[in-house]
């Protein structure tokens, strides 16, 4: 009887326990389905599972990440943060195989557990060990796949550290039932997350589209407004002022050629213009700069260009990033400013072209009375001394850039030279200066000013400036002769590949050879120097001796000293050179011929 009662009591307890398990499962189902937020669902599943598997001391849920092709820990209980770094490949260790095979794994001995982890990477083994440092060995483990239909989602795993056989078959069956409901909850949460993400993206895109449309409307409005000012010929200054009204920060336009800026409401800009132009003359991209003269100036620089030609800069004060509106105004205003500047340039070029044509016509007038009238029309009155300077720029830049540089140099010249009784204009990449002074003192002063301007340019720019100048007494109707002399001086500099200023009177005998083709001069040198010329490598010593001898005006003492040889040695070399050249340097014509050859070689650098 007692046995029967004991049996009934045991059955009653097991029945109550089974009932409790069912209640726990039902409550767990309600809890995990009470929200659609993925992180919350994961936490609720973890805590509900631990309530069902009462003997488990720790657990974690891994979800499959298709991008990494790994199982990633998404939530955990009973572990520290090291568990977050535990990422296993499909088929790796216990949880990797459970996910791969879709089979439940219950292991109740420590040895079997660690044997089943034999293919776990050292890195992952360290992470899982450090994640439960207070409990060094796993005594019991239960791992259950989480699947929605035929799709594997992840794995739930539980550890028991205190006793072996801590996790039972009953736990396995209960967790298996729970896992199927957990999979539905996870799937719904994932679906909700994806829908919410898509909705957020659509909302974000919609907002971005609204903002973009608003910007497009604003861009069109600004462009139309500024273009209208240009079409109405309101001028450059009006466009800049209007940009200032539209912008949140002050902006000025700094003109590269004129060296000034409008409007003049940003302090100290004038002090840094040269530095800004130097930095941005060859740049396309805008940038922030910080310069220091008497005070530090922080600003945003936007270079204005027309193709390869640098026109100037927009300067915005401050170092903080521009607002979207300010960027928009600058981007829309810059092309209109460029067009406006080029309109002014075109007018200037037309004026200079007409001046050039009038000047060329004036040069052809031989009649003194007509020449005097034509000169006065050009602003030149008949004073005693005439000056004509021709300045040319030469470099690797294209023709448009050279013309732009010529206009810049012309602006500098106009600042330095008096415009009274002077004509200055630019045509292509050349500058013409035509001036008349009362006396030789004025002539010298004008020449010095031009020379200083050429030096100023060559010290600052890679494009080379060279000038030929002709001065002297002027008689009406003879301007062309003076112009041609300036051209010859310029040509002489070009042939010598030199820069700077050269006066016609300093050319000397070279004027006779300026228009000789290089081939003719080469031919003369080959004929004169004979074998010394054609075999320079083997006869270099003799050729060098000859050049030194001629340049020292046949002085044996001076030549020997310069060559660091004895006079007798020099004597024998000269005799050998005479034999090779079949010349006698004591004979007037022979000496003149070789003297001229040395001069041409040194002057024209013919190879």
C-alpha positions in Angstrom: 0.0 0.0 0.0 2.8 2.4 0.9 4.6 1.6 -2.3 1.4 2.3 -4.3 1.0 5.7 -2.5 4.7 6.5 -3.1 4.3 5.7 -6.8 1.2 7.8 -7.0 3.0 10.7 -5.4 5.9 10.4 -7.8 3.5 10.3 -10.8 1.7 13.3 -9.4 5.0 15.2 -9.1 6.1 14.3 -12.6 2.6 15.2 -13.9 2.9 18.6 -12.1 6.4 19.0 -13.5 5.2 18.2 -17.0 2.3 20.6 -16.5 4.7 23.3 -15.4 6.9 22.7 -18.4 3.8 23.1 -20.7 2.8 26.3 -18.9 6.4 27.6 -19.2 6.4 26.8 -22.9 3.1 28.5 -23.5 4.2 31.6 -21.5 7.5 31.6 -23.4 5.6 31.5 -26.7 3.6 34.5 -25.7 6.7 36.4 -24.4 8.9 35.9 -27.5 6.0 36.8 -29.8 5.1 40.0 -27.9 7.5 42.2 -29.9 8.9 42.4 -33.4 12.1 44.3 -32.6 14.9 41.8 -33.4 17.2 42.6 -30.4 14.3 42.4 -28.0 13.1 39.1 -29.5 16.6 37.6 -29.1 16.8 38.7 -25.4 13.4 37.3 -24.7 14.2 34.0 -26.4 17.4 33.7 -24.4 15.8 34.3 -21.0 12.7 32.2 -21.8 15.0 29.3 -22.9 17.0 29.4 -19.6 13.7 29.4 -17.7 12.7 26.2 -19.6 16.2 24.6 -19.3 16.5 25.3 -15.5 19.7 23.4 -15.0 21.6 25.5 -17.7 23.9 28.2 -16.2 24.8 30.1 -19.4 23.7 30.2 -23.0 23.9 32.1 -26.3 22.2 32.4 -29.6 24.2 32.5 -32.8 22.6 33.8 -36.1 24.0 33.0 -39.5 25.5 36.0 -41.3 25.5 35.3 -45.1 28.0 38.1 -45.8 30.6 36.6 -43.4 29.4 33.0 -43.9 29.8 32.5 -40.2 27.6 32.1 -37.1 27.6 35.3 -35.0 26.7 35.6 -31.3 23.7 37.9 -31.2 22.7 37.6 -27.5 24.0 35.8 -24.4 23.5 35.1 -20.7 26.1 33.9 -18.2 29.1 34.9 -20.3 31.3 38.1 -20.5 31.8 40.2 -23.6 34.5 37.9 -25.0 31.6 35.8 -26.3 30.9 38.5 -28.9 34.1 37.6 -30.7 33.2 33.9 -30.9 32.5 33.5 -34.6 32.5 30.0 -36.1 32.5 28.7 -39.6 29.8 26.3 -40.8 30.9 22.8 -39.6 33.3 24.2 -37.1 33.1 22.7 -33.6 29.8 21.6 -32.0 27.6 24.6 -32.9 29.0 24.8 -36.5 28.1 21.1 -37.0 24.6 21.5 -35.4 23.9 24.3 -37.9 25.2 22.4 -40.8 23.5 19.1 -40.1 20.3 20.4 -38.4 20.7 17.9 -35.6 20.4 18.5 -31.9 23.5 17.8 -29.9 23.5 16.9 -26.1 26.8 16.0 -24.6 27.1 15.3 -20.9 30.8 14.6 -20.3 33.7 17.1 -20.3 36.0 14.8 -22.3 33.4 14.2 -25.0 32.6 17.9 -25.2 36.3 19.0 -25.8 36.9 16.1 -28.2 33.9 17.4 -30.2 35.6 20.8 -30.3 38.8 19.4 -31.8 38.4 21.5 -35.1 37.7 24.7 -33.3 40.3 27.4 -34.2 42.7 28.5 -31.5 41.4 32.0 -31.7 37.8 30.8 -31.1 38.9 28.5 -28.3 40.5 31.4 -26.5 37.4 33.5 -26.9 35.0 30.8 -25.5 37.4 30.0 -22.6 37.8 33.7 -21.6 34.0 34.2 -21.9 33.5 31.9 -18.9 36.7 32.3 -16.9 35.1 31.7 -13.5 34.1 28.2 -14.7 37.1 26.6 -16.5 35.4 23.4 -17.8 32.1 22.7 -19.5 30.5 19.7 -17.9 27.4 19.5 -20.1 26.3 21.2 -23.3 23.0 21.3 -25.3 23.0 22.8 -28.8 19.8 23.1 -30.9 19.4 24.3 -34.5 16.9 27.1 -35.1 15.1 26.6 -38.4 12.2 28.2 -40.2 10.9 25.6 -42.5 13.9 24.3 -44.5 15.8 27.5 -43.9 18.4 27.4 -41.1 18.5 30.6 -39.1 20.9 29.9 -36.3 21.8 27.8 -33.2 20.8 28.0 -29.5 23.5 26.6 -27.1 23.5 26.1 -23.3 26.3 25.2 -21.0 26.3 23.6 -17.6 29.6 24.1 -15.6 28.8 22.5 -12.2 27.9 18.9 -12.8 28.0 16.4 -15.6 24.6 15.2 -16.8 23.3 18.6 -15.8 21.3 18.8 -19.0 18.8 16.0 -19.7 16.8 14.5 -22.6 13.8 16.3 -21.2 15.6 19.6 -21.6 16.4 18.5 -25.1 12.8 17.8 -26.0 11.5 21.0 -24.4 14.2 23.1 -26.1 13.4 21.4 -29.4 9.8 22.4 -29.1 10.7 25.9 -28.0 13.2 26.3 -30.8 10.6 25.8 -33.5 8.5 28.7 -32.0 11.7 30.7 -31.5 12.5 30.3 -35.2 9.0 31.7 -36.1 9.5 34.7 -33.7 13.0 35.3 -35.1 11.9 35.0 -38.7 9.0 37.5 -38.1 11.4 39.9 -36.3 14.0 39.6 -39.1 11.2 40.3 -41.7 10.0 43.2 -39.6 13.6 44.6 -39.4 14.0 44.3 -43.2 10.7 45.9 -43.9 11.5 48.7 -41.4 14.9 49.1 -43.0 13.4 49.3 -46.4 10.8 51.8 -45.1 13.6 53.9 -43.5 15.6 53.8 -46.7 12.5 54.9 -48.8 11.8 57.6 -46.2 15.4 58.7 -46.3 15.5 58.6 -50.1 12.3 60.5 -50.3 13.7 63.2 -47.9 16.9 63.3 -50.0 14.8 63.6 -53.1 12.9 66.5 -51.6 16.2 68.2 -50.6 17.7 67.6 -54.0 14.7 69.0 -55.8 14.8 72.0 -53.5 18.5 72.5 -54.3 17.8 72.1 -58.0 15.1 74.7 -57.8 17.4 77.0 -55.8 20.2 76.4 -58.3 18.0 77.3 -61.2 16.7 80.3 -59.4 20.3 81.5 -58.6 21.5 80.8 -62.1 18.6 82.6 -63.7 19.0 85.6 -61.4 22.8 86.0 -62.0 22.5 85.3 -65.7 19.9 88.1 -65.9 22.4 90.6 -64.5 24.9 89.5 -67.0 22.5 89.7 -70.0 21.5 93.2 -68.8 25.2 94.2 -68.8 25.0 95.2 -65.1 28.7 94.4 -64.9 31.1 92.3 -62.8 30.7 94.4 -59.7 26.9 94.1 -59.7 27.1 90.3 -59.9 29.5 90.1 -57.0 27.4 92.4 -54.9 24.3 90.3 -55.7 26.2 87.1 -54.7 27.0 88.7 -51.3 23.3 89.5 -50.8 22.4 85.8 -51.4 25.3 84.3 -49.4 25.5 83.8 -45.7 29.2 84.9 -45.7 31.1 87.7 -47.3 32.7 87.0 -50.7 35.0 89.1 -52.9 36.4 88.6 -56.4 40.1 89.2 -56.8 41.2 90.0 -60.4 44.5 88.4 -61.4 45.4 91.0 -64.1 44.3 94.1 -62.3 45.6 93.0 -58.9 42.5 94.5 -57.1 39.3 93.1 -55.6 35.5 93.9 -55.4 33.7 94.7 -53.2 36.3 95.9 -50.7 34.7 94.8 -47.4 37.0 92.1 -46.2 39.9 93.6 -44.3 43.6 92.8 -45.1 42.8 91.0 -48.4 45.0 93.4 -50.4 48.0 92.2 -48.4 47.6 88.6 -49.3 46.6 88.8 -53.0 50.1 88.1 -54.4 50.4 85.0 -52.2 46.9 83.8 -53.2 47.5 84.4 -57.0 50.9 82.6 -56.7 49.2 79.6 -55.0 46.2 79.3 -57.3 47.4 80.4 -60.7 47.9 76.8 -61.8 45.2 75.2 -59.6 41.7 74.0 -60.6 40.4 72.8 -57.2 39.2 75.1 -54.5 40.6 74.9 -51.0 40.9 76.5 -47.6 44.0 78.5 -46.9 45.5 80.4 -43.9 47.9 83.3 -44.6 49.7 85.6 -42.3 50.9 89.2 -43.0 50.2 91.6 -40.1 47.3 89.4 -39.0 46.2 85.8 -39.7 43.6 85.5 -42.5 41.6 82.3 -42.9 39.6 82.0 -46.1 38.1 79.7 -48.8 39.6 80.2 -52.3 37.7 79.3 -55.4 39.8 79.8 -58.6 38.1 81.3 -61.6 39.4 80.0 -65.0 38.5 80.0 -68.6 40.0 76.9 -70.0 43.7 77.1 -69.3 43.6 80.8 -68.5 43.6 81.9 -64.8 41.3 84.9 -64.3 41.2 85.4 -60.6 39.7 84.0 -57.4 36.6 84.2 -55.3 37.6 84.7 -51.7 35.2 83.8 -48.8 36.3 84.8 -45.3 36.4 82.3 -42.5 37.8 78.7 -42.0 34.5 76.9 -41.2 33.0 74.8 -44.0 30.7 76.6 -46.4 27.0 76.0 -46.1 25.2 74.1 -49.0 23.6 77.4 -50.1 26.9 79.2 -50.2 28.5 76.4 -52.2 25.6 76.5 -54.6 25.9 80.3 -55.1 29.6 80.1 -55.8 29.3 77.1 -58.2 26.5 78.9 -60.1 28.2 82.3 -59.9 31.7 81.2 -61.0 30.8 80.4 -64.7 28.8 83.6 -65.0 31.7 85.6 -63.6 34.1 83.8 -66.0 31.9 84.8 -68.9 31.6 88.4 -67.7 35.4 88.7 -67.3 36.0 87.2 -70.8 33.5 89.7 -72.2 35.7 92.5 -70.8 38.8 90.7 -72.0 37.3 90.5 -75.5 36.6 94.2 -75.5 40.2 94.9 -74.3 41.6 92.6 -77.0 39.6 94.3 -79.7 40.8 97.7 -78.5 44.5 96.4 -78.5 44.0 94.9 -82.0 42.8 98.2 -83.4 45.7 99.9 -81.6 48.1 97.4 -83.1 46.7 97.9 -86.6 46.8 101.7 -86.3 50.4 101.5 -85.0 51.4 99.3 -88.0 49.9 101.8 -90.4 51.8 104.6 -88.6 55.1 102.8 -89.1 54.5 102.7 -92.9 54.1 106.5 -93.1 57.2 108.1 -94.6 55.8 111.7 -95.0 57.0 113.7 -92.0 53.8 115.8 -91.7 51.5 112.8 -92.0 53.7 110.8 -89.6 53.5 113.6 -87.0 49.7 113.7 -87.2 49.4 109.9 -87.0 51.7 109.9 -84.0 49.6 112.5 -82.2 46.5 110.3 -82.9 48.3 107.6 -81.0 49.1 110.0 -78.1 52.7 110.6 -79.1 54.0 114.1 -79.6 57.2 114.9 -81.5 59.9 115.1 -78.9 63.6 114.6 -79.6 64.1 111.1 -78.3 62.2 108.0 -79.4 62.0 104.7 -77.6 60.5 101.5 -79.0 60.5 98.3 -76.9 59.2 94.9 -77.9 58.6 92.4 -75.1 57.9 88.8 -75.8 56.9 86.0 -73.4 58.2 82.5 -74.1 57.5 79.2 -72.3 55.7 75.9 -72.4 52.3 77.4 -71.8 49.7 77.5 -74.6 49.0 80.6 -76.6 46.0 81.7 -74.5 47.9 81.4 -71.3 50.8 83.4 -72.8 48.4 86.1 -73.9 47.0 86.2 -70.4 50.5 86.5 -68.9 51.3 89.3 -71.4 48.2 91.2 -70.2 49.5 90.7 -66.6 52.9 92.1 -67.4 51.3 95.0 -69.3 49.3 95.9 -66.2 52.5 96.0 -64.2 54.2 98.1 -66.8 51.3 100.6 -66.9 51.7 101.0 -63.1 55.4 101.8 -63.5 55.5 103.8 -66.7 54.0 107.2 -67.3 51.2 107.0 -69.8 51.9 110.6 -70.9 53.4 110.6 -74.4 53.6 106.8 -74.3 51.7 104.0 -76.1 51.5 100.6 -74.5 49.5 97.7 -75.9 49.5 93.9 -76.0 48.9 91.8 -79.1 49.1 88.0 -79.0 52.0 87.3 -76.6 53.9 90.5 -77.3 53.9 93.9 -75.7 54.8 97.1 -77.6 56.0 100.2 -75.8 56.3 103.3 -78.0 57.4 106.5 -76.2 59.0 109.9 -76.8 60.9 112.0 -74.3 62.3 115.5 -74.3 65.9 114.5 -73.5 68.4 111.7 -73.0 67.7 111.7 -69.2 64.1 110.7 -69.9 65.3 108.1 -72.3 67.6 106.5 -69.7 64.9 106.6 -67.0 62.3 104.9 -69.3 64.8 102.2 -70.3 65.6 101.5 -66.7 61.9 101.2 -65.8 61.4 98.7 -68.6 64.5 96.7 -67.6 63.3 96.6 -63.9 59.9 95.4 -64.9 61.4 92.6 -67.0 63.6 91.5 -64.1 60.6 91.6 -61.8 58.8 89.3 -64.1 61.6 86.8 -64.6 62.2 86.5 -60.8 58.6 85.5 -60.2 57.4 83.5 -63.2 58.6 80.4 -65.2 57.5 82.0 -68.5 60.5 83.9 -69.8 60.2 87.6 -70.6 62.7 89.1 -73.0 62.8 92.6 -74.6 64.5 94.3 -77.5 64.7 98.1 -77.3 65.8 100.8 -79.7 66.3 104.5 -78.6 67.7 107.6 -80.2 66.9 110.8 -82.0 63.5 110.7 -83.8 62.6 112.2 -87.1 59.0 112.0 -88.2 58.6 109.3 -90.9 61.5 107.1 -89.5 59.7 105.2 -86.8 59.8 101.9 -88.7 63.6 101.9 -88.7 63.6 102.2 -85.0 60.9 99.4 -84.7 63.0 97.1 -86.8 66.0 97.7 -84.6 64.0 96.7 -81.6 62.9 93.6 -83.4 66.5 92.7 -84.2 67.5 93.1 -80.6 64.6 90.8 -79.5 65.6 88.3 -82.2 69.2 88.3 -81.0 68.1 87.4 -77.4 65.9 84.6 -78.7 68.7 83.1 -80.8 70.9 83.1 -77.8 68.1 81.7 -75.6 68.6 84.5 -73.1 66.1 86.5 -71.1 66.1 90.2 -70.0 66.5 93.4 -72.0 68.9 94.1 -74.9 69.4 97.4 -76.6 70.0 97.4 -80.4 73.2 99.3 -80.0 74.7 96.5 -77.9 74.2 93.8 -80.6 77.3 94.9 -82.4 78.4 92.8 -85.4 75.8 90.2 -84.7 73.2 92.3 -86.5 74.8 91.2 -89.8 73.9 87.6 -89.0 70.6 87.8 -87.3 68.6 86.7 -90.3 71.1 84.0 -91.4 69.7 80.5 -91.2 71.4 78.3 -88.6 72.4 75.9 -91.4 74.5 78.6 -93.1 76.3 79.5 -89.9 76.8 75.8 -89.2 78.3 75.3 -92.6 80.6 78.2 -92.1 81.8 76.8 -88.8 82.4 73.4 -90.3 84.4 74.9 -93.2 86.5 77.1 -90.9 87.3 74.7 -88.1 87.7 71.7 -90.4 88.8 68.6 -88.6 88.7 70.4 -85.2 84.9 70.8 -85.7 84.0 67.4 -87.1 86.2 65.5 -84.6 85.5 67.5 -81.5 85.9 64.6 -79.1 89.4 63.8 -80.2 90.4 67.4 -81.0 88.6 69.1 -78.1 91.8 70.2 -76.5 93.0 72.0 -79.7 89.6 73.6 -80.3 89.5 74.9 -76.7 93.0 76.2 -77.1 92.1 78.0 -80.3 89.0 79.7 -78.7 91.0 80.8 -75.7 93.8 82.2 -77.9 91.4 84.2 -80.1 89.4 85.5 -77.0 92.7 86.7 -75.5 93.5 88.6 -78.7 96.4 86.3 -79.6 98.3 87.0 -76.4 100.5 84.0 -75.8 101.2 84.9 -72.2 97.5 85.5 -71.2 96.4 82.3 -73.1 99.1 80.1 -71.6 98.2 81.4 -68.1 94.5 80.7 -68.6 95.2 77.2 -69.9 97.7 76.5 -67.2 100.4 75.4 -69.7 103.9 76.6 -70.7 104.2 79.2 -73.4 106.3 76.8 -75.5 103.5 74.2 -75.2 101.0 76.8 -76.4 103.3 77.8 -79.3 103.4 74.2 -80.5 99.6 73.8 -80.2 99.0 76.9 -82.2 101.3 75.7 -85.0 99.5 72.4 -85.0 96.1 74.1 -85.3 97.4 76.3 -88.2 98.6 73.1 -90.0 95.2 71.4 -89.5 93.2 74.4 -90.6 95.7 75.3 -93.3 95.8 78.9 -92.0 98.4 81.4 -90.9 97.0 83.5 -88.0 99.5 86.3 -88.9 97.7 86.6 -92.2 94.9 89.2 -91.9 92.2 87.3 -93.7 92.9 84.0 -92.1 92.8 85.5 -88.6 89.7 87.5 -89.4 88.0 84.4 -90.6 88.8 82.3 -87.5 88.0 85.3 -85.2 84.6 85.6 -86.8 84.0 81.8 -86.5 84.8 81.9 -82.8 82.5 84.9 -82.3 79.6 83.2 -84.2 80.1 80.0 -82.2 80.1 81.8 -78.9 77.2 84.2 -79.8 74.7 81.9 -81.5 75.6 78.6 -79.7 75.1 76.7 -82.9 75.4 72.9 -82.4 
